[in-house]
Each structure stands twice: as C-alpha cells, then as structure tokens.
Amino acid sequence: MNPFLIYGANGYSARLIIDEALRRGLRPMLAGRNGAAVQALAQELDLPWRQFGLDDVAEVQRQLEDVALVLNCAGPFSATAAPMLQSCLAARRHYLDITGEIDVFALCHSTDARAREQGVVVAPGVGFDVVPTDCVAALLKQRLPDATHLVLGFEAGGGPSPGTAKTSVEGLAKGGRARIDGRVVEVPLGWKSRTFQRDGVARSAMTIPWGDVYTAYISTGIPNIETYMTVPPATIRRVRRLRWLKPLLGAAPVQAWLKRRAGATAGPSAQRREASDCRVWGEVRNARGATASLGIAAPNGYALTATAAVGMVQAVLAAPRAGGFYTPSLLMGADYVLGLPGVRVTGA
C-alpha cells in the first residue's frame, strides 16, 4: 500500500509539498484531474501517478483502495473537499488538506462523529492556513485559560498562488466573518482595522475571513475571534468600497471572469519565496481585562506549508490516532509551529 496520495499534485503548493516529501525520503502517489500534467510531473520525479476526477464518489473510493492517507491540495476546496472527504470516509482513509476556507472547516468538522466511528483522521488546514495561527491561539489559551477574546493577525509576503487567488475571489462574494459570542457571523468587508508592530514599525491591517474564525474556537473555546491581514491603508479603503458591489461580486459571470484572471497568477518564484517571510501576531483578553500576546516569524507561507503539511502527514502515518476532526494544534500540539524550520518567537 502506498503511504499517501497527493491530489491536485500539479498545483503550485503541491509541487513544494512533493519536493519536501522527497527530501524526507517519502514517495507519494501523485493524482489529479489533469492527467497530462500529473503524468509529466510524475515522470520527471519518477513517482507513481493516476488520473481521476471527483464527480463519482464510488470511483474515487476505488482509487483510494491502495493508499493510507490523502493530502488534498486541489483548491478552491469549496469544489474538492466534499467529494474527496466523503470518499475518504467511505474508504476509511485519513483526510488532510491545505484549505483556509471557513466553510470547508465547518464541513470537515460536521463529519467528526462519522470519522470517529470509521477511525479516520480528518485534519484540514495543515499548511500556512492555519497551522501557525492555530498554534499561536492554542499557546495563548495556555497562558490565559479564561480568555474571552482572541485577535490573530498575519503578514505574508511573496504574493499568492493561483489557487489562493481563486479562493480570495470566492471570499469577496461572501463578505467578512468573525466569531462573536461563539457564533460565526457575517460582517462587512474590511469590518475593522488596526495596526500590529513589526520590528518596531506599525503595520496597518484589516479583518478578513481567515480560517481561524472557525478553527481557533475548536482549539481553544474562546468565543470571540477576529482575524486580520496586514495591508496598506489604501487597500483597506478599496476593500470597504467593494461592500456596495457584494451582490455583483457573487454573480456567476463575474466570479468566472475574476477566477480566470486569478488563475493567470504564477505564484511567487523560488527567489521571491526566499526573500520574503511571514509574521503572525496573537492577543487574548479575559473578562477582567488581563491580556497575553505572542508573535512569531516564519519563512514564506508556501515554504511553511510544505514543511508543516509533510510533517503532519508523517505524524498521522507513524503513530495511530483516534479518528475524528482535528485542528493543527489538537493533532500536533500547541508548540508544533515552533519546531518548524525557520520559525522563531518575536514577542511574548
């Protein structure tokens, strides 16, 4: 049996993950909808491969008969997570992915009872979305166990991949999200703005619908969660103007046009990845006003995705775990991110 299969293997993030897996002596099965692209990659790397779509769950299940775990890298995950997850549950194969989409986290969490019964690990978000932010949230929960409010922020340099860009297009039509009193609620685009300190320099940021709005609550139980991304003040103003266009942004022709443009993005080059990094900030507060904070610096988010995802794949394959839904910190421990290459604490 092949230890694991990477679906969407010809994608930008998948290639980095494959390279990291090979560096660690692993030989994943490559798979995807685009047979020609997957075959070319597999032949280049001398790896096994197969081609299949996700329209027929029974066929997908058959394709998974000889693998132990699936790492889904085919975004947007709004289209791929449900059929692959259902196939993994039916075939009793572990499911991991690199999503950052709130609705996909909710979908995966909804299968927790079945996953427990089937003995299947369901662990979405094993890349930059949401490993560092989830671990920071869990570490802060340890410092302030009665925290009622959590703020997470990040700065990711280098530019987006095609898959990330397409996911962002989908997010425009859904508006912002935040967790308020335990519930995920819709809020306006660019709902709040603030600054974070990077090496003594203020960085402007706005709220975005990051996956931790869903997952950090599962990890910590903190009922009020806001997630921020650093952007220039001019970007905050432009995003807020888009509030008036929300109905138009959700129209199918507009989404298709925007996704075509997003798909033309090449993703950051190796040089640009090496020249950029990411920062994560976290703050918690309890009802008495006590606070705790933590900041970390890490390599470029795509590089972190590769090391984090392969490490979690190895962990699931190496040590039996009870079936069920896991966030990164619940699967690997709150300090997992601190052990990843190039990660360091910048402030406590």
LUMLUM-231195 format. One record per residue (C-alpha): residue in three letters; x, y, z. Coordinates in steps of 0.5 Angstrom, whole numbers, plus 2048, in hexadecimal, padded with zeros to 3 digits. Layout:
! residues N
residu->ALA | X->X | Y->Y | Z->Z
...
This chain:
! residues 348
residu->MET | X->800 | Y->800 | Z->800
residu->ASN | X->803 | Y->807 | Z->7FE
residu->PRO | X->803 | Y->80B | Z->805
residu->PHE | X->800 | Y->811 | Z->802
residu->LEU | X->7FD | Y->815 | Z->7FC
residu->ILE | X->7FD | Y->81C | Z->7FA
residu->TYR | X->7F7 | Y->81E | Z->7F6
residu->GLY | X->7F8 | Y->824 | Z->7F2
residu->ALA | X->7FF | Y->823 | Z->7F1
residu->ASN | X->801 | Y->827 | Z->7EB
residu->GLY | X->7FF | Y->82D | Z->7EF
residu->TYR | X->803 | Y->833 | Z->7F2
residu->SER | X->803 | Y->831 | Z->7F9
residu->ALA | X->803 | Y->829 | Z->7F8
residu->ARG | X->80A | Y->82A | Z->7F4
residu->LEU | X->80D | Y->82D | Z->7FA
residu->ILE | X->80A | Y->827 | Z->7FE
residu->ILE | X->80C | Y->822 | Z->7FA
residu->ASP | X->813 | Y->825 | Z->7FA
residu->GLU | X->813 | Y->825 | Z->801
residu->ALA | X->811 | Y->81E | Z->802
residu->LEU | X->816 | Y->81B | Z->7FD
residu->ARG | X->81B | Y->81F | Z->801
residu->ARG | X->819 | Y->81B | Z->807
residu->GLY | X->819 | Y->814 | Z->803
residu->LEU | X->812 | Y->814 | Z->802
residu->ARG | X->80F | Y->811 | Z->7FB
residu->PRO | X->808 | Y->814 | Z->7FB
residu->MET | X->803 | Y->812 | Z->7F6
residu->LEU | X->801 | Y->818 | Z->7F1
residu->ALA | X->7FA | Y->819 | Z->7EF
residu->GLY | X->7F5 | Y->81E | Z->7EC
residu->ARG | X->7F0 | Y->81F | Z->7E7
residu->ASN | X->7F5 | Y->822 | Z->7E1
residu->GLY | X->7F8 | Y->81B | Z->7DF
residu->ALA | X->7FD | Y->81E | Z->7DA
residu->ALA | X->800 | Y->823 | Z->7E0
residu->VAL | X->800 | Y->81E | Z->7E5
residu->GLN | X->804 | Y->819 | Z->7E1
residu->ALA | X->809 | Y->81E | Z->7DE
residu->LEU | X->80B | Y->81F | Z->7E6
residu->ALA | X->80B | Y->818 | Z->7E8
residu->GLN | X->80F | Y->816 | Z->7E2
residu->GLU | X->814 | Y->81C | Z->7E4
residu->LEU | X->814 | Y->81A | Z->7EB
residu->ASP | X->814 | Y->812 | Z->7EA
residu->LEU | X->80E | Y->812 | Z->7EE
residu->PRO | X->807 | Y->80D | Z->7ED
residu->TRP | X->801 | Y->811 | Z->7EB
residu->ARG | X->7FA | Y->811 | Z->7E9
residu->GLN | X->7F5 | Y->815 | Z->7E6
residu->PHE | X->7ED | Y->816 | Z->7E8
residu->GLY | X->7E8 | Y->81B | Z->7EA
residu->LEU | X->7E4 | Y->81C | Z->7F0
residu->ASP | X->7DD | Y->81B | Z->7EC
residu->ASP | X->7DC | Y->814 | Z->7EE
residu->VAL | X->7DD | Y->812 | Z->7F5
residu->ALA | X->7DD | Y->80B | Z->7F4
residu->GLU | X->7E2 | Y->80B | Z->7EF
residu->VAL | X->7E6 | Y->810 | Z->7F4
residu->GLN | X->7E6 | Y->80B | Z->7F9
residu->ARG | X->7E8 | Y->806 | Z->7F5
residu->GLN | X->7EE | Y->80A | Z->7F3
residu->LEU | X->7F0 | Y->80A | Z->7FA
residu->GLU | X->7F0 | Y->803 | Z->7FC
residu->ASP | X->7F8 | Y->802 | Z->7FC
residu->VAL | X->7F9 | Y->809 | Z->800
residu->ALA | X->7F9 | Y->80A | Z->807
residu->LEU | X->7F8 | Y->812 | Z->807
residu->VAL | X->7F6 | Y->817 | Z->802
residu->LEU | X->7F9 | Y->81E | Z->802
residu->ASN | X->7F4 | Y->822 | Z->7FE
residu->CYS | X->7F8 | Y->828 | Z->7FB
residu->ALA | X->7F3 | Y->82A | Z->7F6
residu->GLY | X->7F0 | Y->831 | Z->7F7
residu->PRO | X->7EB | Y->834 | Z->7F7
residu->PHE | X->7E9 | Y->82F | Z->7FD
residu->SER | X->7E2 | Y->831 | Z->7FC
residu->ALA | X->7E1 | Y->82D | Z->7F6
residu->THR | X->7E6 | Y->827 | Z->7F8
residu->ALA | X->7E6 | Y->826 | Z->800
residu->ALA | X->7DF | Y->823 | Z->800
residu->PRO | X->7DF | Y->81D | Z->7FB
residu->MET | X->7E6 | Y->81B | Z->7FD
residu->LEU | X->7E5 | Y->81C | Z->804
residu->GLN | X->7DE | Y->817 | Z->803
residu->SER | X->7E3 | Y->812 | Z->7FF
residu->CYS | X->7E8 | Y->812 | Z->805
residu->LEU | X->7E3 | Y->811 | Z->80A
residu->ALA | X->7E0 | Y->80B | Z->806
residu->ALA | X->7E6 | Y->808 | Z->804
residu->ARG | X->7E9 | Y->809 | Z->80B
residu->ARG | X->7EF | Y->80D | Z->809
residu->HIS | X->7F2 | Y->813 | Z->80D
residu->TYR | X->7F0 | Y->81A | Z->80A
residu->LEU | X->7F4 | Y->820 | Z->80A
residu->ASP | X->7F4 | Y->827 | Z->806
residu->ILE | X->7F7 | Y->82E | Z->806
residu->THR | X->7F1 | Y->832 | Z->806
residu->GLY | X->7F0 | Y->838 | Z->809
residu->GLU | X->7E8 | Y->839 | Z->808
residu->ILE | X->7E4 | Y->839 | Z->80E
residu->ASP | X->7DE | Y->835 | Z->80A
residu->VAL | X->7E3 | Y->830 | Z->809
residu->PHE | X->7E5 | Y->82F | Z->810
residu->ALA | X->7DE | Y->82F | Z->812
residu->LEU | X->7DC | Y->82A | Z->80D
residu->CYS | X->7E2 | Y->826 | Z->810
residu->HIS | X->7E0 | Y->827 | Z->817
residu->SER | X->7D9 | Y->824 | Z->815
residu->THR | X->7DC | Y->81D | Z->814
residu->ASP | X->7DF | Y->81D | Z->81B
residu->ALA | X->7DA | Y->817 | Z->81D
residu->ARG | X->7DB | Y->813 | Z->817
residu->ALA | X->7E2 | Y->814 | Z->817
residu->ARG | X->7E3 | Y->812 | Z->81E
residu->GLU | X->7DF | Y->80C | Z->81C
residu->GLN | X->7E3 | Y->80A | Z->816
residu->GLY | X->7E9 | Y->80B | Z->819
residu->VAL | X->7EB | Y->811 | Z->814
residu->VAL | X->7EF | Y->817 | Z->816
residu->VAL | X->7EC | Y->81D | Z->813
residu->ALA | X->7F1 | Y->823 | Z->813
residu->PRO | X->7F0 | Y->829 | Z->80E
residu->GLY | X->7F4 | Y->82F | Z->80E
residu->VAL | X->7FB | Y->82B | Z->80F
residu->GLY | X->7FF | Y->831 | Z->80B
residu->PHE | X->800 | Y->838 | Z->80D
residu->ASP | X->7F9 | Y->838 | Z->80D
residu->VAL | X->7F8 | Y->837 | Z->813
residu->VAL | X->7FE | Y->834 | Z->817
residu->PRO | X->802 | Y->83A | Z->819
residu->THR | X->7FC | Y->83E | Z->81B
residu->ASP | X->7F8 | Y->838 | Z->81E
residu->CYS | X->7FE | Y->836 | Z->823
residu->VAL | X->7FF | Y->83D | Z->825
residu->ALA | X->7F8 | Y->83D | Z->827
residu->ALA | X->7F9 | Y->837 | Z->82B
residu->LEU | X->7FF | Y->839 | Z->82E
residu->LEU | X->7FC | Y->840 | Z->830
residu->LYS | X->7F6 | Y->83C | Z->833
residu->GLN | X->7FB | Y->838 | Z->838
residu->ARG | X->7FE | Y->83F | Z->83A
residu->LEU | X->7F7 | Y->842 | Z->83B
residu->PRO | X->7F2 | Y->83C | Z->83C
residu->ASP | X->7EC | Y->840 | Z->83E
residu->ALA | X->7ED | Y->845 | Z->838
residu->THR | X->7E6 | Y->847 | Z->834
residu->HIS | X->7E9 | Y->84B | Z->82E
residu->LEU | X->7EE | Y->849 | Z->829
residu->VAL | X->7F2 | Y->84D | Z->824
residu->LEU | X->7F6 | Y->84A | Z->81F
residu->GLY | X->7FA | Y->84E | Z->819
residu->PHE | X->7FF | Y->84C | Z->814
residu->GLU | X->803 | Y->84F | Z->80E
residu->ALA | X->805 | Y->84A | Z->809
residu->GLY | X->80A | Y->84D | Z->804
residu->GLY | X->80B | Y->84A | Z->7FD
residu->GLY | X->805 | Y->84A | Z->7F9
residu->PRO | X->7FF | Y->845 | Z->7F8
residu->SER | X->7FF | Y->83E | Z->7F4
residu->PRO | X->7F9 | Y->83D | Z->7EF
residu->GLY | X->7F5 | Y->839 | Z->7F4
residu->THR | X->7F6 | Y->83E | Z->7FA
residu->ALA | X->7F4 | Y->844 | Z->7F5
residu->LYS | X->7EE | Y->840 | Z->7F2
residu->THR | X->7EC | Y->83F | Z->7FA
residu->SER | X->7EC | Y->846 | Z->7FB
residu->VAL | X->7E8 | Y->848 | Z->7F5
residu->GLU | X->7E2 | Y->843 | Z->7F8
residu->GLY | X->7E3 | Y->846 | Z->7FF
residu->LEU | X->7E1 | Y->84D | Z->7FC
residu->ALA | X->7DA | Y->84B | Z->7FB
residu->LYS | X->7D9 | Y->848 | Z->802
residu->GLY | X->7DB | Y->84E | Z->806
residu->GLY | X->7E0 | Y->84E | Z->80C
residu->ARG | X->7DF | Y->849 | Z->812
residu->ALA | X->7E0 | Y->84A | Z->819
residu->ARG | X->7DE | Y->846 | Z->81F
residu->ILE | X->7DA | Y->849 | Z->824
residu->ASP | X->7D7 | Y->846 | Z->82B
residu->GLY | X->7D9 | Y->83F | Z->828
residu->ARG | X->7D6 | Y->840 | Z->821
residu->VAL | X->7D9 | Y->841 | Z->81A
residu->VAL | X->7D5 | Y->847 | Z->818
residu->GLU | X->7D6 | Y->84B | Z->811
residu->VAL | X->7D9 | Y->852 | Z->812
residu->PRO | X->7DA | Y->858 | Z->80D
residu->LEU | X->7E1 | Y->857 | Z->808
residu->GLY | X->7E6 | Y->85B | Z->80C
residu->TRP | X->7E2 | Y->85B | Z->812
residu->LYS | X->7E7 | Y->85D | Z->817
residu->SER | X->7EE | Y->860 | Z->816
residu->ARG | X->7F4 | Y->861 | Z->81B
residu->THR | X->7FC | Y->860 | Z->81B
residu->PHE | X->801 | Y->85B | Z->81D
residu->GLN | X->808 | Y->85C | Z->81F
residu->ARG | X->80D | Y->859 | Z->81A
residu->ASP | X->814 | Y->85A | Z->81D
residu->GLY | X->812 | Y->861 | Z->820
residu->VAL | X->80E | Y->863 | Z->81A
residu->ALA | X->807 | Y->864 | Z->819
residu->ARG | X->803 | Y->85F | Z->814
residu->SER | X->7FC | Y->861 | Z->812
residu->ALA | X->7F7 | Y->85B | Z->812
residu->MET | X->7F0 | Y->85A | Z->811
residu->THR | X->7EC | Y->854 | Z->813
residu->ILE | X->7EB | Y->84E | Z->80E
residu->PRO | X->7E7 | Y->848 | Z->80E
residu->TRP | X->7ED | Y->843 | Z->810
residu->GLY | X->7EC | Y->83C | Z->811
residu->ASP | X->7EE | Y->83D | Z->819
residu->VAL | X->7E7 | Y->840 | Z->81A
residu->TYR | X->7E4 | Y->839 | Z->81A
residu->THR | X->7EA | Y->835 | Z->81C
residu->ALA | X->7ED | Y->839 | Z->822
residu->TYR | X->7E7 | Y->838 | Z->825
residu->ILE | X->7E7 | Y->831 | Z->825
residu->SER | X->7EE | Y->831 | Z->827
residu->THR | X->7ED | Y->836 | Z->82D
residu->GLY | X->7E6 | Y->837 | Z->82E
residu->ILE | X->7E7 | Y->83F | Z->82E
residu->PRO | X->7E0 | Y->841 | Z->82C
residu->ASN | X->7E2 | Y->848 | Z->829
residu->ILE | X->7E7 | Y->848 | Z->823
residu->GLU | X->7EA | Y->84D | Z->81E
residu->THR | X->7EF | Y->84B | Z->818
residu->TYR | X->7F3 | Y->851 | Z->815
residu->MET | X->7F8 | Y->851 | Z->80F
residu->THR | X->7FD | Y->857 | Z->80E
residu->VAL | X->7FB | Y->85B | Z->808
residu->PRO | X->7FD | Y->863 | Z->806
residu->PRO | X->7F7 | Y->868 | Z->808
residu->ALA | X->7F5 | Y->869 | Z->801
residu->THR | X->7F4 | Y->861 | Z->800
residu->ILE | X->7EF | Y->862 | Z->807
residu->ARG | X->7EB | Y->868 | Z->803
residu->ARG | X->7EB | Y->864 | Z->7FD
residu->VAL | X->7E8 | Y->85E | Z->800
residu->ARG | X->7E3 | Y->862 | Z->804
residu->ARG | X->7E0 | Y->865 | Z->7FE
residu->LEU | X->7DF | Y->85E | Z->7FB
residu->ARG | X->7DA | Y->85D | Z->800
residu->TRP | X->7D5 | Y->860 | Z->7FC
residu->LEU | X->7D7 | Y->85B | Z->7F6
residu->LYS | X->7D6 | Y->855 | Z->7FA
residu->PRO | X->7CF | Y->853 | Z->7F6
residu->LEU | X->7D3 | Y->854 | Z->7F0
residu->LEU | X->7D9 | Y->850 | Z->7F2
residu->GLY | X->7D5 | Y->84A | Z->7F3
residu->ALA | X->7D2 | Y->849 | Z->7EC
residu->ALA | X->7D5 | Y->843 | Z->7E9
residu->PRO | X->7D8 | Y->847 | Z->7E2
residu->VAL | X->7DB | Y->84C | Z->7E7
residu->GLN | X->7DE | Y->846 | Z->7EB
residu->ALA | X->7E0 | Y->842 | Z->7E5
residu->TRP | X->7E4 | Y->849 | Z->7E2
residu->LEU | X->7E7 | Y->84A | Z->7E8
residu->LYS | X->7EA | Y->843 | Z->7E9
residu->ARG | X->7EC | Y->843 | Z->7E2
residu->ARG | X->7F1 | Y->849 | Z->7E4
residu->ALA | X->7F3 | Y->846 | Z->7EB
residu->GLY | X->7F5 | Y->83F | Z->7E7
residu->ALA | X->7FA | Y->843 | Z->7E3
residu->THR | X->7FE | Y->844 | Z->7E9
residu->ALA | X->804 | Y->841 | Z->7E9
residu->GLY | X->806 | Y->840 | Z->7F0
residu->PRO | X->80C | Y->843 | Z->7F4
residu->SER | X->813 | Y->841 | Z->7F1
residu->ALA | X->818 | Y->83D | Z->7F5
residu->GLN | X->81C | Y->843 | Z->7F6
residu->ARG | X->816 | Y->847 | Z->7F8
residu->ARG | X->814 | Y->842 | Z->7FD
residu->GLU | X->81B | Y->842 | Z->800
residu->ALA | X->81B | Y->84A | Z->800
residu->SER | X->814 | Y->84A | Z->804
residu->ASP | X->812 | Y->848 | Z->80A
residu->CYS | X->80B | Y->848 | Z->80F
residu->ARG | X->809 | Y->84A | Z->815
residu->VAL | X->804 | Y->848 | Z->81A
residu->TRP | X->801 | Y->84C | Z->820
residu->GLY | X->7FC | Y->84A | Z->825
residu->GLU | X->7F9 | Y->84D | Z->82B
residu->VAL | X->7F4 | Y->84B | Z->830
residu->ARG | X->7F0 | Y->84E | Z->836
residu->ASN | X->7EC | Y->84C | Z->83B
residu->ALA | X->7E5 | Y->84F | Z->83F
residu->ARG | X->7EA | Y->852 | Z->844
residu->GLY | X->7EE | Y->856 | Z->83E
residu->ALA | X->7F4 | Y->851 | Z->83F
residu->THR | X->7F8 | Y->850 | Z->839
residu->ALA | X->7FD | Y->84C | Z->836
residu->SER | X->801 | Y->84C | Z->82F
residu->LEU | X->805 | Y->849 | Z->82B
residu->GLY | X->809 | Y->84A | Z->824
residu->ILE | X->80D | Y->845 | Z->81F
residu->ALA | X->811 | Y->846 | Z->819
residu->ALA | X->811 | Y->840 | Z->814
residu->PRO | X->813 | Y->83F | Z->80D
residu->ASN | X->80F | Y->841 | Z->807
residu->GLY | X->808 | Y->83E | Z->808
residu->TYR | X->809 | Y->839 | Z->802
residu->ALA | X->80F | Y->836 | Z->805
residu->LEU | X->80C | Y->836 | Z->80B
residu->THR | X->806 | Y->832 | Z->808
residu->ALA | X->80B | Y->82D | Z->805
residu->THR | X->80E | Y->82B | Z->80C
residu->ALA | X->808 | Y->82C | Z->810
residu->ALA | X->804 | Y->827 | Z->80C
residu->VAL | X->809 | Y->822 | Z->80B
residu->GLY | X->80B | Y->822 | Z->812
residu->MET | X->803 | Y->820 | Z->814
residu->VAL | X->803 | Y->81B | Z->80E
residu->GLN | X->809 | Y->817 | Z->811
residu->ALA | X->806 | Y->818 | Z->818
residu->VAL | X->7FF | Y->815 | Z->816
residu->LEU | X->802 | Y->80F | Z->813
residu->ALA | X->807 | Y->80E | Z->818
residu->ALA | X->803 | Y->80E | Z->81E
residu->PRO | X->7FC | Y->80B | Z->81F
residu->ARG | X->7F7 | Y->811 | Z->821
residu->ALA | X->7F0 | Y->810 | Z->822
residu->GLY | X->7EB | Y->812 | Z->81D
residu->GLY | X->7E8 | Y->819 | Z->81D
residu->PHE | X->7E8 | Y->820 | Z->81B
residu->TYR | X->7EF | Y->824 | Z->81D
residu->THR | X->7F2 | Y->82B | Z->81C
residu->PRO | X->7F9 | Y->82B | Z->81B
residu->SER | X->7FA | Y->82C | Z->823
residu->LEU | X->7F6 | Y->827 | Z->825
residu->LEU | X->7F9 | Y->822 | Z->820
residu->MET | X->800 | Y->824 | Z->822
residu->GLY | X->801 | Y->828 | Z->828
residu->ALA | X->800 | Y->830 | Z->829
residu->ASP | X->808 | Y->830 | Z->828
residu->TYR | X->808 | Y->82D | Z->822
residu->VAL | X->80A | Y->833 | Z->81E
residu->LEU | X->80F | Y->835 | Z->822
residu->GLY | X->813 | Y->82F | Z->820
residu->LEU | X->812 | Y->830 | Z->818
residu->PRO | X->819 | Y->832 | Z->814
residu->GLY | X->81A | Y->83A | Z->815
residu->VAL | X->814 | Y->83B | Z->81A
residu->ARG | X->816 | Y->840 | Z->820
residu->VAL | X->813 | Y->844 | Z->825
residu->THR | X->813 | Y->84B | Z->824
residu->GLY | X->80F | Y->84E | Z->82A
residu->ALA | X->80B | Y->84B | Z->830
